Amino acid sequence: MRTTLILSGAALFFGVIGFGVYEAACDEKVVQKRAEKGSPQPADKGLTTATESPSALLTVKAGMKTGTITIDKSPASPPITAQQSADEQAIRQMDDAFLKAYGQGDAKAVAAYFTADAEYVDELGNVFQGRAAIEESMLEFFAENPGCKLAMNVDSIRFISPGIAIEDGTTTITRTEGEPTVESLYTAVHVKTDGKWLAASVRDHAPKNRRLHRSQLQQLEWLVGDWVDEGDDSIVRFSCQLVDNGNFLLRKFTIQVAGQEAMSGTQRIGWDPLTGKLRAWIFDSEGASSDGLWHQAGDNWVLKSTGVTADGQTTSSTSIYTFVNDHTMTWQSVHHEIAGVQQPDSAVITIVRQAPVPVPVIAADSK
């Protein structure tokens, strides 16, 4: 029974939600020991925070504290009136000032170029409503993405009334030097209020045939490396690395009980262009399999999985991963069902990055 408990809990960590019969309730002592070793359970934040897009114009999602920013200064066509020409110049000057504030990483100054009730919609459909929400989102992005570079080209500015203009163009994002760039199309609606042009609505659109696999997978790159959870009765190890030109993360895990390997398996994580989310596919050495979708919920990453056990029972589970620091994460399994029967939630488990194995130093022969 103890072995079944250990394997069930450890397997759930990787999304292998169908191993055997979950018997955590039958051995409260082991669960209590692991709970005492774990960090406090992550607070319930609703598990609704949307995954953020990495690109945008007038964008809340493209930070650059350094780098060169360019704007196409070509005039709009067909010819416009003298007043429209002055207004177009004012909009382009606003774009210049906006990008300057962006380059300085000044979230408050950037948000000031939006109306108080402005709406920004990223290319995945995530909505940021109001100047305050835009500023908060940008504060987080600037902190998480220092050095990101943005290039912007204004294709056209069209006036549909004396106080409303529509701007179309493209942005090109470079998160890290040497990494592939990410390009987006955008449409911005500007309104003239008290003699000043501000952005009332901005929407990003992904170009056709654009592949987001590598850029979206960067959100989970903190998993890369070797990790270990050492309990009183078992040792769980997993290694994670980028594979297939950086399009997938591959996690390999082993579970040892009493010094003997009891289970192993793999988890492959990649971008699913059909759902617009990160997906995981999991297989274990017992013959169970599952798959599920990731989403970010505040400080947590949540993996909701469904699958089948080796003996044919349907399963489902929600795994909550919390990044604590570069060397620590926590994990918990909740809402776990086997053949439609609800199972107890697991304890919160603390996982630590495994220290590298020391390389022995061989002294040179003295002569």
C-alpha positions, 0 to 999 in steps of 0.5 A: 500500500505504501508503494502504491501511495508513493507511485500515485503521488509522484506520478501525478506530479508529471501528469501521469494521472492514472497509475493504480488506485489512489490510496493517500487516505489510507496512509495519513502519516506519510501524507502528513510527513510530506506536508510538513516538509513542503512549503505553504499551499499556494493561495487560490487565485481563481486559476483564471489568469490568461497566458500573456502574449509576447508581442504587441504595439502600443502593447502591454506585452513587448518590453524593451529597456534597451534597443533601437526602435524605428517608425516608418515615417512615410506619409499616408495615401491618398492625400489628406486635408491640411487639418488631417495632416497636422493631426497625423503628425500629432499621432506620429509624434505621440507614437514617438513619445510612446516608444521612448517611454517604452524604451525606458521601461516606464510603465506609468508613462506608457499607460498615459498614452491610453485613454482612461477606459482604453482596451487592449486585446492581444493576439490570443484574445486576452483583454486588458481593460482600462489604463490601470490594468495596462499599467499593471501588466506592463510593470510585470512585463518590464520586470520579467523581460529586461532588454527586450527590443521592439521595432515598429512600422506604421503602415497607414493612418486613416481618419474616419471623423475629425476626432477619430483615426485608425492606425495599422502597422506591424511590430517586431519583437526580439526578446533575447539577442540571437533568438528568433524575432516575433512579428505582429500586425496591429490596429489602433484606434486613436481619439482626440480628447481636449486637443490631445490624441490618445489610444482608445483601442489596440488589437494585435493580430498574428500574421498568417503562417506564423509559428509561435512554438518557441516563443510561447514555450519560453514561459516554461523554460524555468523547468529546464534542468535537473530536479529532485524530491527526496522523501522518507520512502522514495526519491523522485528525479526528473530532468527537463531539456529543450529538444527539436530546435527548441519547439518542445520541452522533454521531461524524463522522470524516474521514481525509486522506492527502497533504492529500486526503480519503480516507475519511469516515464516522459512528458513532452510539452509544446505549443498547440496552435489549434487551442492557442495554449501549451499542451502536455503529453505524458506516458509512463512505464506502466502503460498509462497515458494522459494529455492536458493544457497549461495555463498561468494563474497568478504565481502558479502554472496549472496543468489540467489533464485527462487520461487512461490507466494501464487497466483502462480506467478514465482519469482526470487531475489538476496539477498546480506548479509554483515557481518559488525561485531559480532553485525551488518549486512546489507542486500539488495535485487537486480535483483528482478522479479515477473512473469518476470517483473523487480522490483526496488532494495531495499535500504540497510538495517542495521540489529542489534543483539538483546540485551538479555532480562534482568532477574529480580533480586528478593531480598531474604526476610529479616528475 
